[in-house]
Amino acid sequence: MRRRLYFMLPDAKSAKKIERELLLAKIDDPHIHFLARDGVNLGRLHVANLLQRSDLLHGIGMGFVAGGATGVLAGFLLRYHPEIGAIVGLGGALVLGLFFAMVGAWISGMIAISIPNTALRRFQPAIDRGEILLMVDVPVRRVNEIRRLIESHHPEVQSKGVDAHIPAFP
């Protein structure tokens, strides 16, 4: 199980130094993510991916639930239609629910991909000023060690907290 640590860095030079230190501390590159405003050159740093920058996963989940509920409701309403009701049946209502759930997830995902991650909203003013957000995913037992490592070597860095839960795959 991992926790996500957040730090605000003043510039790309600090980000590169911290990345090297984290790699030497045996934190793998896929667990180190940087986010900066458009136009900031991060070079070869591991930039936050689409799942970390947007509300895609949340949007897909919401669309799946809303679409599924709408489809099941529509299926049950069709059951009471005099001509179609005998054809639809209970199985038809469930199939309609699954179809609507998939369509809802797709449509909602397409919308959510353009929405910035709401969990990162609190960092946006600093990012807009040119600072760089570092997100590092570390094992629970190493949270304090990694925080101390960064804070002791880089007084210019601001620690911004720890997420209690991070998604398993992004």
Contacts in CASP RR format, 6 or more apart in sequence:
PFRMAT RR
TARGET T0000
AUTHOR 0000-0000-0000
METHOD contacts of the structure
MODEL  1
MRRRLYFMLPDAKSAKKIERELLLAKIDDPHIHFLARDGVNLGRLHVANL
LQRSDLLHGIGMGFVAGGATGVLAGFLLRYHPEIGAIVGLGGALVLGLFF
AMVGAWISGMIAISIPNTALRRFQPAIDRGEILLMVDVPVRRVNEIRRLI
ESHHPEVQSKGVDAHIPAFP
1 139 0 8 1.000
1 140 0 8 1.000
2 31 0 8 1.000
2 137 0 8 1.000
2 138 0 8 1.000
2 139 0 8 1.000
2 140 0 8 1.000
2 166 0 8 1.000
3 137 0 8 1.000
3 138 0 8 1.000
3 139 0 8 1.000
3 140 0 8 1.000
3 143 0 8 1.000
3 162 0 8 1.000
3 163 0 8 1.000
3 164 0 8 1.000
3 166 0 8 1.000
4 135 0 8 1.000
4 136 0 8 1.000
4 137 0 8 1.000
4 162 0 8 1.000
4 163 0 8 1.000
4 166 0 8 1.000
5 134 0 8 1.000
5 135 0 8 1.000
5 136 0 8 1.000
5 137 0 8 1.000
5 138 0 8 1.000
5 143 0 8 1.000
5 146 0 8 1.000
5 147 0 8 1.000
5 159 0 8 1.000
5 161 0 8 1.000
5 162 0 8 1.000
6 123 0 8 1.000
6 133 0 8 1.000
6 134 0 8 1.000
6 135 0 8 1.000
6 159 0 8 1.000
6 160 0 8 1.000
6 161 0 8 1.000
6 162 0 8 1.000
6 163 0 8 1.000
7 18 0 8 1.000
7 133 0 8 1.000
7 134 0 8 1.000
7 136 0 8 1.000
7 150 0 8 1.000
7 157 0 8 1.000
7 158 0 8 1.000
7 159 0 8 1.000
7 160 0 8 1.000
8 123 0 8 1.000
8 126 0 8 1.000
8 131 0 8 1.000
8 132 0 8 1.000
8 133 0 8 1.000
8 134 0 8 1.000
8 157 0 8 1.000
8 158 0 8 1.000
8 160 0 8 1.000
9 15 0 8 1.000
9 18 0 8 1.000
9 131 0 8 1.000
9 132 0 8 1.000
9 133 0 8 1.000
9 134 0 8 1.000
9 154 0 8 1.000
9 156 0 8 1.000
9 157 0 8 1.000
10 131 0 8 1.000
10 132 0 8 1.000
10 156 0 8 1.000
10 157 0 8 1.000
11 131 0 8 1.000
11 132 0 8 1.000
12 36 0 8 1.000
12 40 0 8 1.000
12 41 0 8 1.000
12 42 0 8 1.000
12 43 0 8 1.000
12 45 0 8 1.000
12 132 0 8 1.000
14 132 0 8 1.000
14 154 0 8 1.000
14 156 0 8 1.000
14 157 0 8 1.000
15 34 0 8 1.000
15 42 0 8 1.000
15 45 0 8 1.000
15 132 0 8 1.000
15 134 0 8 1.000
16 45 0 8 1.000
17 153 0 8 1.000
17 154 0 8 1.000
18 134 0 8 1.000
18 150 0 8 1.000
18 153 0 8 1.000
18 154 0 8 1.000
18 157 0 8 1.000
19 32 0 8 1.000
19 34 0 8 1.000
19 45 0 8 1.000
19 46 0 8 1.000
21 149 0 8 1.000
21 150 0 8 1.000
21 153 0 8 1.000
22 32 0 8 1.000
22 136 0 8 1.000
22 146 0 8 1.000
22 149 0 8 1.000
22 150 0 8 1.000
23 29 0 8 1.000
23 32 0 8 1.000
25 145 0 8 1.000
25 146 0 8 1.000
25 149 0 8 1.000
27 136 0 8 1.000
27 138 0 8 1.000
27 146 0 8 1.000
29 46 0 8 1.000
30 46 0 8 1.000
31 136 0 8 1.000
31 137 0 8 1.000
31 138 0 8 1.000
32 46 0 8 1.000
32 134 0 8 1.000
32 135 0 8 1.000
32 136 0 8 1.000
32 137 0 8 1.000
33 46 0 8 1.000
33 47 0 8 1.000
33 48 0 8 1.000
33 49 0 8 1.000
33 52 0 8 1.000
33 134 0 8 1.000
33 135 0 8 1.000
33 136 0 8 1.000
33 137 0 8 1.000
34 42 0 8 1.000
34 45 0 8 1.000
34 46 0 8 1.000
34 47 0 8 1.000
34 48 0 8 1.000
34 132 0 8 1.000
34 133 0 8 1.000
34 134 0 8 1.000
34 135 0 8 1.000
35 47 0 8 1.000
35 48 0 8 1.000
35 52 0 8 1.000
35 53 0 8 1.000
35 120 0 8 1.000
35 123 0 8 1.000
35 127 0 8 1.000
35 132 0 8 1.000
35 133 0 8 1.000
35 135 0 8 1.000
36 42 0 8 1.000
36 127 0 8 1.000
36 130 0 8 1.000
36 131 0 8 1.000
36 132 0 8 1.000
36 133 0 8 1.000
37 127 0 8 1.000
37 128 0 8 1.000
37 130 0 8 1.000
40 130 0 8 1.000
40 132 0 8 1.000
42 132 0 8 1.000
48 133 0 8 1.000
48 135 0 8 1.000
49 170 0 8 1.000
50 56 0 8 1.000
50 113 0 8 1.000
51 57 0 8 1.000
51 167 0 8 1.000
51 169 0 8 1.000
51 170 0 8 1.000
52 117 0 8 1.000
52 135 0 8 1.000
52 170 0 8 1.000
53 116 0 8 1.000
53 117 0 8 1.000
53 120 0 8 1.000
54 112 0 8 1.000
54 113 0 8 1.000
54 114 0 8 1.000
54 115 0 8 1.000
54 116 0 8 1.000
54 117 0 8 1.000
55 112 0 8 1.000
55 115 0 8 1.000
55 116 0 8 1.000
55 117 0 8 1.000
55 118 0 8 1.000
56 109 0 8 1.000
56 112 0 8 1.000
56 113 0 8 1.000
57 167 0 8 1.000
57 170 0 8 1.000
58 112 0 8 1.000
58 118 0 8 1.000
59 105 0 8 1.000
59 108 0 8 1.000
59 109 0 8 1.000
59 111 0 8 1.000
59 112 0 8 1.000
60 105 0 8 1.000
60 108 0 8 1.000
60 109 0 8 1.000
60 112 0 8 1.000
61 105 0 8 1.000
61 108 0 8 1.000
62 108 0 8 1.000
62 112 0 8 1.000
63 101 0 8 1.000
63 104 0 8 1.000
63 105 0 8 1.000
63 107 0 8 1.000
63 108 0 8 1.000
63 109 0 8 1.000
64 101 0 8 1.000
64 102 0 8 1.000
64 104 0 8 1.000
64 105 0 8 1.000
64 108 0 8 1.000
65 101 0 8 1.000
66 104 0 8 1.000
66 108 0 8 1.000
67 97 0 8 1.000
67 100 0 8 1.000
67 101 0 8 1.000
67 103 0 8 1.000
67 104 0 8 1.000
67 105 0 8 1.000
68 97 0 8 1.000
68 98 0 8 1.000
68 100 0 8 1.000
68 101 0 8 1.000
68 104 0 8 1.000
70 97 0 8 1.000
70 100 0 8 1.000
71 93 0 8 1.000
71 96 0 8 1.000
71 97 0 8 1.000
71 99 0 8 1.000
71 100 0 8 1.000
71 101 0 8 1.000
72 93 0 8 1.000
72 94 0 8 1.000
72 96 0 8 1.000
72 97 0 8 1.000
72 100 0 8 1.000
74 96 0 8 1.000
74 97 0 8 1.000
74 100 0 8 1.000
75 88 0 8 1.000
75 92 0 8 1.000
75 93 0 8 1.000
75 96 0 8 1.000
75 97 0 8 1.000
76 93 0 8 1.000
78 84 0 8 1.000
78 85 0 8 1.000
78 88 0 8 1.000
78 93 0 8 1.000
78 96 0 8 1.000
79 85 0 8 1.000
79 88 0 8 1.000
79 89 0 8 1.000
79 90 0 8 1.000
79 93 0 8 1.000
81 88 0 8 1.000
88 96 0 8 1.000
116 124 0 8 1.000
119 163 0 8 1.000
120 133 0 8 1.000
122 160 0 8 1.000
123 133 0 8 1.000
123 160 0 8 1.000
126 133 0 8 1.000
127 133 0 8 1.000
133 160 0 8 1.000
134 157 0 8 1.000
136 146 0 8 1.000
137 166 0 8 1.000
138 146 0 8 1.000
143 162 0 8 1.000
147 159 0 8 1.000
150 157 0 8 1.000
150 159 0 8 1.000
151 157 0 8 1.000
151 159 0 8 1.000
END
